[in-house]
Amino acid sequence: MADTSTYSTRFKIVAAAVVTVAVGMIVYAFIGLDEGGEDPVLQGGDRAVVENLIPRRNAQVPQQSNVGIDLVTGWDGTLVIGGVEIPREQLQLTPEIGLIEYTPAPGQAIEELESGENCVTAVIWKVSEGRGVDDRSIPWCFDVV
């Protein structure tokens, strides 16, 4: 009697492999979404101190976007945008939650972010030690569109 199977064994094997790869990619995507708050470029010790970069590394943002860093409580810092250190009085500081932000505006150190790549360095330190004792630098870049 002849084989009445509609699909060949080779087709079944290839289809099973394709389904397995697709399921693996979906699982990997969900894991990536779940860990979306973690910046893979931050060094080990920095991950314990930095909760978020504003905007995120390699993000695309408009020219008047806020720039900042969210640190764990007990840390302070300042921002250097495009080589310009932002004066302390122009930063929006929320020390209770470790948030340091800057909004470009006319008459400020940076009036608007330049189109294209913008790089920021957050210089951070423990509040208990003060600036200049054991400062860390957290650099990142993003694109202004």
C-alpha positions as YAML, in Angstrom:
chain: A
units: angstrom
residues:
- id: 1
  name: MET
  ca: [0.00, 0.00, 0.00]
- id: 2
  name: ALA
  ca: [1.38, 3.47, -0.89]
- id: 3
  name: ASP
  ca: [2.20, 6.14, 1.72]
- id: 4
  name: THR
  ca: [-0.77, 8.47, 1.91]
- id: 5
  name: SER
  ca: [0.97, 10.97, 4.21]
- id: 6
  name: THR
  ca: [0.50, 14.50, 2.90]
- id: 7
  name: TYR
  ca: [3.82, 15.81, 4.28]
- id: 8
  name: SER
  ca: [7.25, 14.27, 3.91]
- id: 9
  name: THR
  ca: [9.46, 13.49, 6.91]
- id: 10
  name: ARG
  ca: [11.94, 16.16, 5.79]
- id: 11
  name: PHE
  ca: [9.18, 18.80, 5.74]
- id: 12
  name: LYS
  ca: [8.05, 17.80, 9.25]
- id: 13
  name: ILE
  ca: [11.61, 18.11, 10.59]
- id: 14
  name: VAL
  ca: [12.13, 21.53, 8.98]
- id: 15
  name: ALA
  ca: [8.75, 22.75, 10.25]
- id: 16
  name: ALA
  ca: [9.54, 21.57, 13.78]
- id: 17
  name: ALA
  ca: [12.91, 23.37, 13.67]
- id: 18
  name: VAL
  ca: [11.29, 26.61, 12.45]
- id: 19
  name: VAL
  ca: [8.65, 26.46, 15.21]
- id: 20
  name: THR
  ca: [11.35, 25.79, 17.83]
- id: 21
  name: VAL
  ca: [13.43, 28.77, 16.68]
- id: 22
  name: ALA
  ca: [10.34, 31.03, 16.62]
- id: 23
  name: VAL
  ca: [9.35, 30.02, 20.16]
- id: 24
  name: GLY
  ca: [12.93, 30.64, 21.32]
- id: 25
  name: MET
  ca: [12.93, 34.12, 19.77]
- id: 26
  name: ILE
  ca: [9.61, 34.97, 21.45]
- id: 27
  name: VAL
  ca: [10.92, 33.84, 24.84]
- id: 28
  name: TYR
  ca: [14.13, 35.88, 24.30]
- id: 29
  name: ALA
  ca: [12.06, 38.95, 23.38]
- id: 30
  name: PHE
  ca: [9.94, 38.67, 26.53]
- id: 31
  name: ILE
  ca: [13.05, 38.29, 28.70]
- id: 32
  name: GLY
  ca: [14.52, 41.38, 27.02]
- id: 33
  name: LEU
  ca: [11.36, 43.38, 27.71]
- id: 34
  name: ASP
  ca: [11.32, 42.24, 31.31]
- id: 35
  name: GLU
  ca: [14.89, 43.46, 31.85]
- id: 36
  name: GLY
  ca: [14.31, 46.69, 29.90]
- id: 37
  name: GLY
  ca: [15.28, 48.93, 32.84]
- id: 38
  name: GLU
  ca: [18.82, 47.60, 33.03]
- id: 39
  name: ASP
  ca: [21.45, 49.28, 30.90]
- id: 40
  name: PRO
  ca: [23.91, 46.60, 29.72]
- id: 41
  name: VAL
  ca: [26.67, 49.18, 29.24]
- id: 42
  name: LEU
  ca: [26.81, 50.19, 32.90]
- id: 43
  name: GLN
  ca: [29.70, 48.61, 34.77]
- id: 44
  name: GLY
  ca: [28.99, 46.23, 37.66]
- id: 45
  name: GLY
  ca: [29.32, 48.76, 40.51]
- id: 46
  name: ASP
  ca: [27.50, 51.47, 38.57]
- id: 47
  name: ARG
  ca: [24.41, 49.27, 38.17]
- id: 48
  name: ALA
  ca: [24.02, 49.28, 41.95]
- id: 49
  name: VAL
  ca: [23.97, 53.12, 41.99]
- id: 50
  name: VAL
  ca: [22.25, 54.16, 38.73]
- id: 51
  name: GLU
  ca: [18.55, 53.41, 38.43]
- id: 52
  name: ASN
  ca: [17.96, 55.13, 35.08]
- id: 53
  name: LEU
  ca: [19.50, 57.34, 32.43]
- id: 54
  name: ILE
  ca: [17.35, 60.15, 30.98]
- id: 55
  name: PRO
  ca: [17.02, 59.77, 28.06]
- id: 56
  name: ARG
  ca: [18.03, 56.14, 27.73]
- id: 57
  name: ARG
  ca: [21.29, 55.32, 25.98]
- id: 58
  name: ASN
  ca: [20.91, 55.54, 22.16]
- id: 59
  name: ALA
  ca: [17.32, 56.90, 22.42]
- id: 60
  name: GLN
  ca: [15.91, 59.38, 19.91]
- id: 61
  name: VAL
  ca: [14.48, 62.53, 21.53]
- id: 62
  name: PRO
  ca: [13.33, 66.08, 20.62]
- id: 63
  name: GLN
  ca: [15.61, 69.13, 21.19]
- id: 64
  name: GLN
  ca: [13.95, 70.33, 24.41]
- id: 65
  name: SER
  ca: [14.04, 66.94, 26.16]
- id: 66
  name: ASN
  ca: [15.08, 66.61, 29.78]
- id: 67
  name: VAL
  ca: [18.50, 65.13, 30.40]
- id: 68
  name: GLY
  ca: [19.33, 63.46, 33.67]
- id: 69
  name: ILE
  ca: [20.19, 60.53, 35.82]
- id: 70
  name: ASP
  ca: [18.23, 58.71, 38.50]
- id: 71
  name: LEU
  ca: [20.49, 57.53, 41.31]
- id: 72
  name: VAL
  ca: [19.81, 55.49, 44.40]
- id: 73
  name: THR
  ca: [19.26, 57.52, 47.55]
- id: 74
  name: GLY
  ca: [22.50, 58.68, 49.15]
- id: 75
  name: TRP
  ca: [24.19, 59.70, 45.88]
- id: 76
  name: ASP
  ca: [24.48, 63.13, 44.28]
- id: 77
  name: GLY
  ca: [25.99, 64.44, 41.09]
- id: 78
  name: THR
  ca: [26.12, 66.90, 38.27]
- id: 79
  name: LEU
  ca: [25.71, 66.74, 34.50]
- id: 80
  name: VAL
  ca: [28.17, 67.59, 31.74]
- id: 81
  name: ILE
  ca: [26.36, 67.89, 28.40]
- id: 82
  name: GLY
  ca: [28.47, 68.18, 25.26]
- id: 83
  name: GLY
  ca: [31.47, 69.19, 27.38]
- id: 84
  name: VAL
  ca: [29.56, 71.92, 29.28]
- id: 85
  name: GLU
  ca: [29.13, 71.38, 33.02]
- id: 86
  name: ILE
  ca: [25.65, 72.52, 33.98]
- id: 87
  name: PRO
  ca: [25.69, 74.99, 36.89]
- id: 88
  name: ARG
  ca: [24.12, 73.55, 40.04]
- id: 89
  name: GLU
  ca: [21.43, 76.25, 40.16]
- id: 90
  name: GLN
  ca: [20.20, 75.19, 36.68]
- id: 91
  name: LEU
  ca: [19.72, 71.54, 37.64]
- id: 92
  name: GLN
  ca: [16.42, 70.20, 38.92]
- id: 93
  name: LEU
  ca: [17.46, 68.22, 41.99]
- id: 94
  name: THR
  ca: [15.23, 65.83, 43.90]
- id: 95
  name: PRO
  ca: [17.64, 64.39, 46.50]
- id: 96
  name: GLU
  ca: [14.91, 62.39, 48.27]
- id: 97
  name: ILE
  ca: [14.78, 60.05, 45.27]
- id: 98
  name: GLY
  ca: [18.24, 60.70, 43.78]
- id: 99
  name: LEU
  ca: [16.97, 62.46, 40.65]
- id: 100
  name: ILE
  ca: [19.16, 64.98, 38.81]
- id: 101
  name: GLU
  ca: [17.67, 66.59, 35.68]
- id: 102
  name: TYR
  ca: [18.32, 69.46, 33.31]
- id: 103
  name: THR
  ca: [15.91, 71.04, 30.85]
- id: 104
  name: PRO
  ca: [17.47, 73.10, 28.03]
- id: 105
  name: ALA
  ca: [15.96, 76.61, 27.84]
- id: 106
  name: PRO
  ca: [16.85, 80.10, 26.59]
- id: 107
  name: GLY
  ca: [19.38, 81.78, 28.88]
- id: 108
  name: GLN
  ca: [20.56, 78.45, 30.32]
- id: 109
  name: ALA
  ca: [23.99, 76.80, 29.93]
- id: 110
  name: ILE
  ca: [22.53, 74.71, 27.09]
- id: 111
  name: GLU
  ca: [19.63, 76.44, 25.33]
- id: 112
  name: GLU
  ca: [18.69, 73.47, 23.17]
- id: 113
  name: LEU
  ca: [20.18, 70.11, 22.39]
- id: 114
  name: GLU
  ca: [22.03, 69.93, 19.07]
- id: 115
  name: SER
  ca: [20.57, 67.79, 16.28]
- id: 116
  name: GLY
  ca: [22.31, 64.44, 15.98]
- id: 117
  name: GLU
  ca: [24.31, 62.66, 18.65]
- id: 118
  name: ASN
  ca: [24.53, 64.29, 22.08]
- id: 119
  name: CYS
  ca: [26.74, 62.88, 24.82]
- id: 120
  name: VAL
  ca: [26.36, 63.37, 28.55]
- id: 121
  name: THR
  ca: [28.57, 62.50, 31.48]
- id: 122
  name: ALA
  ca: [27.07, 62.36, 34.93]
- id: 123
  name: VAL
  ca: [29.73, 62.91, 37.57]
- id: 124
  name: ILE
  ca: [28.39, 61.24, 40.71]
- id: 125
  name: TRP
  ca: [29.53, 60.84, 44.31]
- id: 126
  name: LYS
  ca: [28.31, 59.58, 47.66]
- id: 127
  name: VAL
  ca: [26.57, 62.35, 49.59]
- id: 128
  name: SER
  ca: [28.37, 61.29, 52.76]
- id: 129
  name: GLU
  ca: [31.80, 61.75, 51.12]
- id: 130
  name: GLY
  ca: [31.12, 64.83, 49.00]
- id: 131
  name: ARG
  ca: [32.41, 65.73, 45.56]
- id: 132
  name: GLY
  ca: [36.03, 65.06, 44.73]
- id: 133
  name: VAL
  ca: [36.58, 62.17, 47.14]
- id: 134
  name: ASP
  ca: [35.56, 59.13, 45.10]
- id: 135
  name: ASP
  ca: [33.71, 60.52, 42.06]
- id: 136
  name: ARG
  ca: [32.47, 58.26, 39.28]
- id: 137
  name: SER
  ca: [31.72, 59.18, 35.68]
- id: 138
  name: ILE
  ca: [28.71, 57.70, 33.89]
- id: 139
  name: PRO
  ca: [28.85, 58.56, 30.17]
- id: 140
  name: TRP
  ca: [26.09, 57.95, 27.62]
- id: 141
  name: CYS
  ca: [24.88, 59.30, 24.29]
- id: 142
  name: PHE
  ca: [21.51, 59.70, 22.57]
- id: 143
  name: ASP
  ca: [20.24, 61.17, 19.30]
- id: 144
  name: VAL
  ca: [18.25, 64.37, 18.94]
- id: 145
  name: VAL
  ca: [15.84, 64.29, 16.01]
...
